[in-house]
Amino acid sequence: METDTMAHNPVNHPLRPLYRVVGFLAGAYLVVFGIVGLIQTSGEDFTGANDKTVLGQGANLLLSIIMLAVGAIVIIATLIGRNLDTAADKYLGWGLLVLGTYGLAFSRTDANLFGQDIHTVIVTYIVGIALITTSLYSKVAPVEQAGAPRQVREGRTA
């Protein structure tokens, strides 16, 4: 039985810097959405649907605070690195998918606590999937622990 195989999720992926930039940009978008949302929805109800739009999406004060906090965590974790960004992107990405699903299920009801409309749900899904994808390819490890690249393991030249 071979024990020197690479995990399903690649370690030290060659495009890791690109994925980290994607994660950073996703976090930056969430921060901008949160700040603009705080400005646009100040004075409105904390929860529930309203007629305010933030960057073309429905939002309220609660959603703006959540997006600002998630974006700030993503940016800080990306700047720190050392696989902290991998964990943060994974869990926060899944959290955004849950938030988007909640918004999709309750967008036209009184249970719409976050003031989401379909545009907000779509953007939340896209950002969540971008963060999850980033977490899959941004893990780092020392070279001796990472294993051989796929070409070497398969007996081909790199």
C-alpha positions in Angstrom: 0.0 0.0 0.0 1.4 3.4 -1.0 1.5 5.9 1.8 3.4 8.7 0.0 0.4 10.0 -2.1 -0.8 13.5 -2.3 -4.1 14.5 -0.7 -7.1 15.1 -3.0 -6.7 18.8 -2.5 -3.4 19.9 -3.9 -0.7 21.4 -1.7 1.6 24.1 -3.1 -0.5 24.5 -6.2 1.3 26.5 -8.9 -1.6 28.9 -9.2 -1.9 29.4 -5.5 -1.0 33.2 -5.7 -3.8 33.7 -8.3 -6.3 31.9 -6.0 -5.2 34.0 -3.0 -5.8 37.1 -5.1 -9.3 35.8 -6.0 -10.0 35.3 -2.3 -8.7 38.8 -1.4 -10.9 40.3 -4.1 -13.9 38.4 -2.8 -13.2 39.8 0.7 -12.7 43.3 -0.7 -16.0 43.1 -2.5 -17.7 42.1 0.7 -16.1 44.9 2.6 -17.2 47.5 0.0 -20.7 46.0 0.0 -20.8 46.2 3.8 -19.5 49.8 4.0 -21.8 51.1 1.2 -24.7 49.1 2.8 -24.1 50.7 6.2 -24.2 54.1 4.6 -27.3 53.4 2.4 -29.3 51.6 5.1 -28.5 53.7 8.1 -31.8 55.0 9.6 -33.7 52.0 8.2 -34.9 48.9 10.1 -32.2 46.6 11.4 -33.9 43.5 9.9 -36.5 42.8 7.2 -36.9 43.8 3.6 -36.9 47.4 2.5 -36.6 49.3 -0.8 -32.9 50.2 -0.4 -30.4 48.7 -2.8 -26.7 48.4 -2.3 -24.6 48.0 -5.4 -27.8 46.8 -7.2 -28.7 44.3 -4.5 -31.3 44.3 -1.8 -29.9 44.6 1.7 -30.5 45.9 5.2 -28.4 47.0 8.1 -28.0 43.4 9.5 -26.8 42.0 6.1 -24.4 44.9 5.7 -22.8 44.2 9.0 -22.5 40.5 8.3 -20.9 41.1 4.9 -18.5 43.7 6.3 -17.4 41.3 9.1 -17.0 38.3 6.7 -15.0 40.4 4.2 -12.8 41.8 6.9 -12.0 38.3 8.2 -11.3 37.0 4.7 -8.9 39.9 4.0 -7.1 39.6 7.3 -6.8 35.8 6.9 -5.5 36.2 3.3 -2.9 38.7 4.5 -1.7 36.4 7.3 -1.7 33.3 5.1 0.0 30.2 6.6 -3.1 28.1 5.8 -5.3 30.3 8.0 -6.7 31.7 4.8 -7.5 28.2 3.6 -9.6 27.5 6.7 -11.3 30.9 6.8 -12.2 30.8 3.1 -13.6 27.3 3.4 -15.8 28.0 6.4 -16.9 31.5 5.4 -17.6 30.3 1.8 -19.9 27.6 3.1 -21.5 30.1 5.5 -22.2 32.4 2.5 -23.8 29.6 0.7 -26.1 28.9 3.7 -26.9 32.6 3.9 -27.7 32.7 0.2 -29.9 29.6 0.5 -31.8 31.2 3.4 -32.3 34.4 1.2 -33.5 32.3 -1.7 -36.0 30.4 0.4 -37.4 33.5 2.2 -36.8 36.4 -0.1 -40.5 37.1 -0.6 -41.8 36.4 2.9 -41.9 38.2 6.2 -39.0 35.9 7.3 -36.6 37.7 5.1 -34.4 38.9 8.0 -31.5 40.0 5.8 -33.5 42.0 3.2 -32.1 39.9 0.4 -33.5 39.8 -3.2 -32.6 37.4 -6.0 -29.6 39.6 -7.0 -28.2 39.4 -3.5 -28.6 35.6 -3.5 -26.8 35.2 -6.8 -23.9 37.4 -5.8 -23.7 35.7 -2.4 -23.5 32.3 -4.1 -20.8 33.5 -6.5 -18.7 34.9 -3.7 -19.2 31.8 -1.5 -18.2 29.5 -4.4 -15.1 31.7 -5.1 -14.0 31.4 -1.5 -14.5 27.7 -1.4 -12.6 27.2 -4.6 -9.8 29.4 -3.2 -9.6 27.3 -0.1 -9.2 24.1 -2.2 -6.1 25.4 -4.0 -4.3 27.7 -1.6 -2.9 25.3 0.9 0.8 25.4 1.5 3.2 22.9 3.1 7.0 22.4 3.2 8.3 20.7 0.0 9.3 17.5 1.8 5.7 17.1 3.2 3.9 18.1 0.0 4.7 15.0 -2.0 5.9 14.7 -5.6 4.0 16.5 -8.3 1.6 14.4 -10.3 3.9 14.1 -13.3 6.7 12.6 -11.2 4.4 10.2 -9.4 3.1 9.0 -12.8 6.7 8.5 -14.2 6.6 11.4 -16.6 8.9 14.3 -16.9 7.7 17.6 -15.7 
